[in-house]
């Protein structure tokens, strides 16, 4: 008679698999708890209780960019092209 907890030859032990799943869940919960402990919940409460009708009526407009010389524009375009060529998005 084969033992109940004996895994197949090509599989991991079921106890190890469940221990890994529980460890991942515990890590997720600890990270979430640490975020609340460090930063608090004031920003979440403010975001959830904020008046959304006021926010919808005043759209956000970004500040105007400062004037740049032609050389600075060319340099920025070259850096952006290099990032795309290297696989990094600007």
WOKA-V143716 format. One record per residue. N is the residue number from 1. RES is the residue in one small letter. PSI is psi as a letter, one per 40 degrees, with the letter a starting at -180 (* if undefined). Layout:
BEGIN
n;res;psi
N;RES;PSI
N;RES;PSI
END
This chain:
BEGIN
n;res;psi
1;x;h
2;x;i
3;x;i
4;x;d
5;x;e
6;x;h
7;x;i
8;x;i
9;x;d
10;x;e
11;x;i
12;x;i
13;x;h
14;x;d
15;x;d
16;x;d
17;x;d
18;x;d
19;x;d
20;x;d
21;x;d
22;x;d
23;x;d
24;x;d
25;x;d
26;x;d
27;x;d
28;x;d
29;x;d
30;x;d
31;x;d
32;x;d
33;x;d
34;x;d
35;x;d
36;x;d
37;x;d
38;x;d
39;x;e
40;x;a
41;x;e
42;x;d
43;x;d
44;x;d
45;x;d
46;x;d
47;x;d
48;x;d
49;x;e
50;x;i
51;x;h
52;x;d
53;x;d
54;x;d
55;x;d
56;x;d
57;x;d
58;x;g
59;x;i
60;x;h
61;x;h
62;x;i
63;x;i
64;x;i
65;x;i
66;x;i
67;x;h
68;x;i
69;x;i
70;x;d
71;x;d
72;x;d
73;x;d
74;x;d
75;x;d
76;x;d
77;x;d
78;x;d
79;x;d
80;x;d
81;x;d
82;x;d
83;x;d
84;x;d
85;x;d
86;x;e
87;x;e
88;x;h
89;x;i
90;x;*
END
